[in-house]
């Protein structure tokens, strides 16, 4: 075995071996310099053996930048992990394509009371019964502290120890495949967290003086850093059998190369997909409204599978809540629903009042609808509110039912955020557990200052460092079978079943697709047509009518009083209905 590390900044590198506790040094091995800043040593490490690197003539131990496991946390020694030891049971797994799918986004630490991968396995049957096809995990890589959203990771190749570590991750993916569920892993390549980031001591991983929202930008001019990213992406889909990646905030990836790193990831993913014989999915989160991300490489695009549509979220949120503050302002336009439903983006070269400039580009008509991931709630849009409040904490059953109908009949690929399907009353707040008091204090104060600028009452902003903020964000599974919660869950299951049964709801083309929002007394009526199938969401105080084809029948209604009379549909105030011809 050869142990290698990229450390061009170091004049000397030693591989340090430690005992099983990680406290006692067993011995150091001098590493030899290799080309392009690499160092190597012919050492065999046993599975679970503790080790790290000592740079220069000092004595401080640093974890392996490609460490798979950190039993003592991100500041301590790494533990060697051999992914090939695990005996997989998914040889018959043929994967799930994203087209026609239903994504479920979850955070492992708050999805179950235990907050572990093994505990999450026990809830997979719930997702199967719901009709989910893809489980999307928020980041699991190593971060400092016990709980965190996961976007402050510093060791990108690890699986956070509190979740169960890498072997538990393998068990989770294996169990998901056994249940018929694909796994998408959320990964962050645009920045590193504030604590435990030792990469700059090894090499030029970051661009000094070039910052994005979260800190110094990643140095994509350096070949070794690009390889660090691309090989990490492939690791999840090879060693851990993951079915795809959600790429966080790709607009913050500053790349001047002729071939963008996202295109590299897409190309290598497609090659791995062909080798494994299963579909592999790459989903970008981007605020650029640029279809280049998902256009085929033959057409000058990057060839990613899909991208999130914040525009659809903003349109749905304004419709359901009436909020028009900040970036929601433009989406109060009555034309927003038609434009995002029919074209994908609302801002496609139009002026954005929030950005104070023209924004976005149109999506070509040939791009399939399912390449946009659409959602009414997600971790950001809930957790980045001052109190982390869900729609269920301000809306009644009728509006939550409307949210379900809008989400699961939208032309894109729908995504749910954990607990949304039963109207969970628990918030999902911003929480951290920085061990450093000064960092914890700065995080809490920064959070308050941020919301003060937006006009929020600082007393409503929970302290992210308070353990109760994390505990309060855990789902309460006892709610699932109670009253309106059970009724809403039944509606989501019925809608997911309808999506599977009705080809109109997963039709990838824009042919036969039309939408409109119209003003009515006390609100608006939203109407979506997918060929001869008609969806009416009545958020007004008056009855709403719509024309339907002869022979249509009511496929779903969220309340009593829906009337179908030959070619006319009447939907009472506050109700939603789906009508279509018999198959």
Secondary structure, 3 states (H helix, E strand, C coil): CCEEEECCCCCCEEEEEECCCCCCEEEEEECEECHHHEEEECCCCCCCCEEEEEECCCCCEECCCCCCCCCCCCCCCEECCCHHHCCCCCCCCCCCCCCCCCEEEECHHHHCCCCCHHHHHCCHHHHHHHCCCEEEECCCCECCCCCCCCCCCCECCCCCHHHCHHHHHHHHHHHHHHCCCEEEEEECCCCCCCCCCCHHHHCCCEEEEEEECCEEEECCCCHHHHHHHHHHHHHHHHCCCCCEEEECCHHHCCCCCCCCHHHHHHHHHHHHHHHHCCCCEEEECCCCCCHHHCCCHHHCCCCCCEEECHHHHHHHHHHHHCCCCHHHHHHHCCCHHHHHHHHCCCCCCEEECCCCEEECCCCCCCCCHHHEEECCCCHHHHHCCCCCCCHHHCCCHHHHHHHHHHHHHCCCEEEEECCHHHCCCCCCCCCCCCCCHHHHHHHHHHHHHHHHHCCCCHHHCCCCCCHHHHHHCCCCHHHCCCHHHHHHHHHHHHHHHHHHHCHHHHCCCCCCEEEEEEEECCEEEEEEEECCEEEEEECCCCCEEEECCCCEEEEEECCCCCEEECCEEEECCCCEEEEEECC
